[in-house]
Amino acid sequence: MQTLELKDDVATQLKQAAEQAHVSAGDLIEQLISKYIIEEKPPTLLTDIINELPEISAFKGDPVEIQRTMRNEWD
């Protein structure tokens, strides 16, 4: 068992939240810590995000050649 020192207003908020959830303050803290740990995800690399993006047919091919073709249409 561990003892936590909380500011009075924080302790009051914790007590009220625990009462609303119908659990003890200790159980509420355990639930919140468990939820925090589960939701904490490892950092995601930008390359991972890019690799997961869907392919769009409009962007297939050589992008520079697509630009040249579009510019030539303007002339």
N, C-alpha and C positions, 0 to 999 in steps of 0.2 A: 504494500500500500504506500502511496505517495501523497504528500500534502502539497497543495498549490496555494500560492498567495495571489489573490486577485484584488483589484480595486473594488471598493464597495459597490459602485454602480455596475461593474461587470458581474460581480457575484449575484447581485439582485436580478440582472437580466438572465443569467444562467439558471437561477432558481425558478424564475417565471417560465422560461422556455422548457425546463424539465417538467414543471407542473402541467403545462399545456400538452406536452407529449406523453404525460402519465408515466414517466420514468424517473429514476433518481438522477441527480446531477452527475454522478460518476458514470452512469450508463449513457447519458446523453453525450458526455465528453468522449467516451469510448466510441460511440456511433459516429460522432463527427470526425474523430481522428481516422477511423477506418474508412469513412467515405472520402476523406481528404487523400489518404494514401492510395486508394483504388483509383480515384480520378486523376491523380498525378501521373502524367504520361512522360515517357522519355522525350527529349527534344527531337523534333522532326527536321530532317534536312530538306532544304529547298529542292534538291534533286529528287528526293523521294516524292514530294508533292507533284513535281512536274511529271515524273514517270507514271503517276496515278491518274493524270488528266486524260479525259477521253480524246480520241483522235477526231479532228474536225477536217472534213474533206476539203474545205476551202483553203486549208493551209498545207495541203500536200504539194510536193514538188519543191523546186528551188525558189526560195523567197525572193532572191535578187532578180531572177528571171521574171517572176510574177510582177514585180515592181516595174521592170523595164517594159513589159508588155502593156501594163496599165498606163505608163507615161507616154508610150508611143500612141496609145489610143487618144490621148488628149491633143496631140498635134494635128 
